[in-house]
Amino acid sequence: MLKGPLIDQVQARAALIIADVSMQEGKSDRPGGRVLGLDVGSRRIGVAVSDPLGITAQGLETLQRRNKRSDLAALERVIREYAVREIVVGLPLRMSGVEGTQSEKMQVFADELRKRFRLPVHLWDERLTSAEANRLLRETELSIEKRAKAVDRMAAVLILQGWMERRAR
């Protein structure tokens, strides 16, 4: 049998899911399906999606931003392809925890997502996710160019994974 802290976390999460399903008898306060995680920047949108059980996050191809219409169309394709039922958007807070101009932009973007897709949209503190993504990617053998392309995707994974871990508690 496999052992280790990660296996313990996965088994505990699976037990919580099973217990929740049993207690709710098919009715849940959370929609079924996958969760989409977004790290939204001015030029790119890092994209990640959860597994069907909401335990792990996997990075998808980073979207190059063009305009609102094409950005939303690209997100709509992802939402349909992965049967997304919830969205998590990184909220760029200042290090003090105070919201700034970028935070306001993400709140407007989240509202646009809610209206367009009629899905629950959650904002999640993304402080240091890009720095953490850069740190993790520096530890790999990737070239600087490939690391630069992977940062947004990795940040989206960290945002989504952090949100899912918090929700599981």
FENFENUR-V17886 format. One record per residue. N is the residue number from 1. RES is the residue in one small letter. SS is DSSP state (@ for helix, = for strand, . for the rest). PHI is phi in degrees with one decimal (999 if undefined). D_FIRST is the distance of its C-alpha to the first C-alpha in Angstrom with 2 decimals. Layout:
n:N res:RES ss:SS phi:PHI d_first:D_FIRST
n:N res:RES ss:SS phi:PHI d_first:D_FIRST
This chain:
n:1 res:m ss:. phi:999 d_first:0.00
n:2 res:l ss:. phi:-71.8 d_first:3.82
n:3 res:k ss:. phi:-131.6 d_first:6.51
n:4 res:g ss:. phi:132.6 d_first:10.20
n:5 res:p ss:@ phi:-62.8 d_first:13.29
n:6 res:l ss:@ phi:-66.0 d_first:13.35
n:7 res:i ss:@ phi:-62.5 d_first:10.02
n:8 res:d ss:@ phi:-60.3 d_first:11.50
n:9 res:q ss:@ phi:-64.1 d_first:14.75
n:10 res:v ss:@ phi:-63.3 d_first:13.72
n:11 res:q ss:@ phi:-64.5 d_first:12.11
n:12 res:a ss:@ phi:-65.4 d_first:15.28
n:13 res:r ss:@ phi:-63.6 d_first:17.51
n:14 res:a ss:@ phi:-63.0 d_first:16.27
n:15 res:a ss:@ phi:-63.8 d_first:16.89
n:16 res:l ss:@ phi:-64.4 d_first:20.30
n:17 res:i ss:@ phi:-63.5 d_first:21.17
n:18 res:i ss:@ phi:-61.6 d_first:20.47
n:19 res:a ss:@ phi:-63.5 d_first:22.46
n:20 res:d ss:@ phi:-63.1 d_first:25.19
n:21 res:v ss:@ phi:-63.1 d_first:25.56
n:22 res:s ss:@ phi:-62.6 d_first:25.75
n:23 res:m ss:@ phi:-68.1 d_first:28.28
n:24 res:q ss:@ phi:-83.9 d_first:30.38
n:25 res:e ss:. phi:46.8 d_first:30.55
n:26 res:g ss:. phi:87.5 d_first:30.71
n:27 res:k ss:. phi:-112.0 d_first:32.84
n:28 res:s ss:. phi:-129.6 d_first:31.58
n:29 res:d ss:. phi:-80.2 d_first:33.58
n:30 res:r ss:. phi:-110.6 d_first:31.77
n:31 res:p ss:. phi:-64.6 d_first:32.52
n:32 res:g ss:. phi:-75.3 d_first:29.77
n:33 res:g ss:. phi:101.4 d_first:29.14
n:34 res:r ss:= phi:-87.6 d_first:28.43
n:35 res:v ss:= phi:-113.1 d_first:29.79
n:36 res:l ss:= phi:-101.0 d_first:31.94
n:37 res:g ss:= phi:-112.0 d_first:32.20
n:38 res:l ss:= phi:-128.3 d_first:35.44
n:39 res:d ss:= phi:-111.6 d_first:36.75
n:40 res:v ss:= phi:-94.2 d_first:40.44
n:41 res:g ss:. phi:-121.2 d_first:42.89
n:42 res:s ss:. phi:-73.9 d_first:46.48
n:43 res:r ss:. phi:-110.1 d_first:45.74
n:44 res:r ss:= phi:-139.5 d_first:42.15
n:45 res:i ss:= phi:-123.1 d_first:39.53
n:46 res:g ss:= phi:-74.3 d_first:35.92
n:47 res:v ss:= phi:-127.8 d_first:33.79
n:48 res:a ss:= phi:-139.6 d_first:30.14
n:49 res:v ss:= phi:-135.4 d_first:28.51
n:50 res:s ss:= phi:-81.1 d_first:25.46
n:51 res:d ss:. phi:-72.0 d_first:22.91
n:52 res:p ss:. phi:-58.5 d_first:23.90
n:53 res:l ss:. phi:-88.1 d_first:21.74
n:54 res:g ss:. phi:74.4 d_first:23.22
n:55 res:i ss:. phi:-101.9 d_first:20.11
n:56 res:t ss:. phi:-124.5 d_first:20.85
n:57 res:a ss:= phi:-113.1 d_first:24.22
n:58 res:q ss:= phi:-121.8 d_first:25.28
n:59 res:g ss:= phi:-76.0 d_first:28.66
n:60 res:l ss:. phi:-112.6 d_first:31.32
n:61 res:e ss:. phi:-64.0 d_first:34.62
n:62 res:t ss:. phi:-70.3 d_first:36.90
n:63 res:l ss:= phi:-90.6 d_first:40.08
n:64 res:q ss:= phi:-86.1 d_first:43.43
n:65 res:r ss:. phi:-74.0 d_first:45.69
n:66 res:r ss:. phi:-122.1 d_first:49.08
n:67 res:n ss:. phi:-156.4 d_first:50.47
n:68 res:k ss:@ phi:-58.1 d_first:49.37
n:69 res:r ss:@ phi:-61.2 d_first:49.86
n:70 res:s ss:@ phi:-71.3 d_first:47.78
n:71 res:d ss:@ phi:-61.6 d_first:45.04
n:72 res:l ss:@ phi:-67.6 d_first:44.69
n:73 res:a ss:@ phi:-64.9 d_first:44.90
n:74 res:a ss:@ phi:-64.8 d_first:42.04
n:75 res:l ss:@ phi:-66.4 d_first:39.92
n:76 res:e ss:@ phi:-61.5 d_first:40.91
n:77 res:r ss:@ phi:-61.0 d_first:39.59
n:78 res:v ss:@ phi:-64.6 d_first:36.17
n:79 res:i ss:@ phi:-58.9 d_first:36.19
n:80 res:r ss:@ phi:-70.7 d_first:37.04
n:81 res:e ss:@ phi:-60.7 d_first:34.69
n:82 res:y ss:. phi:-103.4 d_first:31.60
n:83 res:a ss:. phi:50.6 d_first:32.85
n:84 res:v ss:= phi:-70.0 d_first:32.91
n:85 res:r ss:= phi:-119.6 d_first:33.65
n:86 res:e ss:= phi:-149.4 d_first:33.81
n:87 res:i ss:= phi:-129.3 d_first:34.88
n:88 res:v ss:= phi:-119.5 d_first:34.27
n:89 res:v ss:= phi:-113.8 d_first:36.98
n:90 res:g ss:= phi:-64.5 d_first:36.89
n:91 res:l ss:= phi:-106.9 d_first:39.69
n:92 res:p ss:. phi:-80.2 d_first:41.30
n:93 res:l ss:= phi:-88.5 d_first:42.37
n:94 res:r ss:. phi:-70.7 d_first:44.31
n:95 res:m ss:. phi:-59.1 d_first:42.64
n:96 res:s ss:. phi:-76.4 d_first:44.50
n:97 res:g ss:. phi:94.3 d_first:42.81
n:98 res:v ss:. phi:-83.2 d_first:46.12
n:99 res:e ss:= phi:-78.9 d_first:46.50
n:100 res:g ss:. phi:-126.2 d_first:48.76
n:101 res:t ss:@ phi:-60.3 d_first:50.27
n:102 res:q ss:@ phi:-65.1 d_first:47.03
n:103 res:s ss:@ phi:-62.8 d_first:45.37
n:104 res:e ss:@ phi:-62.2 d_first:48.30
n:105 res:k ss:@ phi:-62.6 d_first:47.91
n:106 res:m ss:@ phi:-70.5 d_first:44.25
n:107 res:q ss:@ phi:-66.8 d_first:45.24
n:108 res:v ss:@ phi:-64.8 d_first:47.87
n:109 res:f ss:@ phi:-61.3 d_first:45.39
n:110 res:a ss:@ phi:-61.2 d_first:42.92
n:111 res:d ss:@ phi:-62.6 d_first:45.85
n:112 res:e ss:@ phi:-62.6 d_first:46.73
n:113 res:l ss:@ phi:-63.2 d_first:43.19
n:114 res:r ss:@ phi:-58.5 d_first:43.35
n:115 res:k ss:@ phi:-67.2 d_first:46.74
n:116 res:r ss:@ phi:-70.5 d_first:45.98
n:117 res:f ss:@ phi:-104.5 d_first:42.59
n:118 res:r ss:. phi:52.4 d_first:42.81
n:119 res:l ss:. phi:-124.5 d_first:39.26
n:120 res:p ss:= phi:-64.6 d_first:38.07
n:121 res:v ss:= phi:-123.9 d_first:38.25
n:122 res:h ss:= phi:-111.2 d_first:36.78
n:123 res:l ss:= phi:-98.6 d_first:37.91
n:124 res:w ss:= phi:-131.5 d_first:35.40
n:125 res:d ss:= phi:-52.6 d_first:36.42
n:126 res:e ss:. phi:-105.9 d_first:35.89
n:127 res:r ss:. phi:-52.1 d_first:37.29
n:128 res:l ss:. phi:70.9 d_first:35.88
n:129 res:t ss:@ phi:-66.4 d_first:33.56
n:130 res:s ss:@ phi:-67.2 d_first:35.70
n:131 res:a ss:@ phi:-64.1 d_first:35.79
n:132 res:e ss:@ phi:-65.4 d_first:32.00
n:133 res:a ss:@ phi:-61.5 d_first:31.74
n:134 res:n ss:@ phi:-61.3 d_first:34.25
n:135 res:r ss:@ phi:-61.7 d_first:32.43
n:136 res:l ss:@ phi:-63.6 d_first:29.10
n:137 res:l ss:@ phi:-72.4 d_first:31.01
n:138 res:r ss:@ phi:-63.5 d_first:33.02
n:139 res:e ss:. phi:-76.1 d_first:29.87
n:140 res:t ss:. phi:-91.8 d_first:29.46
n:141 res:e ss:. phi:-91.2 d_first:31.69
n:142 res:l ss:. phi:-67.5 d_first:33.49
n:143 res:s ss:. phi:-69.7 d_first:37.27
n:144 res:i ss:@ phi:-58.5 d_first:39.17
n:145 res:e ss:@ phi:-62.8 d_first:40.32
n:146 res:k ss:@ phi:-69.1 d_first:36.86
n:147 res:r ss:@ phi:-63.3 d_first:35.59
n:148 res:a ss:@ phi:-59.1 d_first:38.57
n:149 res:k ss:@ phi:-71.9 d_first:37.71
n:150 res:a ss:@ phi:-92.6 d_first:34.08
n:151 res:v ss:@ phi:-59.9 d_first:34.86
n:152 res:d ss:@ phi:-64.9 d_first:35.78
n:153 res:r ss:@ phi:-63.6 d_first:32.72
n:154 res:m ss:@ phi:-64.7 d_first:30.44
n:155 res:a ss:@ phi:-63.3 d_first:32.47
n:156 res:a ss:@ phi:-62.9 d_first:32.04
n:157 res:v ss:@ phi:-62.4 d_first:28.24
n:158 res:l ss:@ phi:-64.9 d_first:28.43
n:159 res:i ss:@ phi:-61.6 d_first:30.84
n:160 res:l ss:@ phi:-65.8 d_first:28.77
n:161 res:q ss:@ phi:-63.1 d_first:25.45
n:162 res:g ss:@ phi:-62.5 d_first:27.31
n:163 res:w ss:@ phi:-64.1 d_first:28.96
n:164 res:m ss:@ phi:-65.2 d_first:25.82
n:165 res:e ss:@ phi:-64.2 d_first:24.08
n:166 res:r ss:@ phi:-66.1 d_first:27.29
n:167 res:r ss:@ phi:-65.3 d_first:27.59
n:168 res:a ss:@ phi:-71.2 d_first:24.12
n:169 res:r ss:. phi:-71.4 d_first:25.25
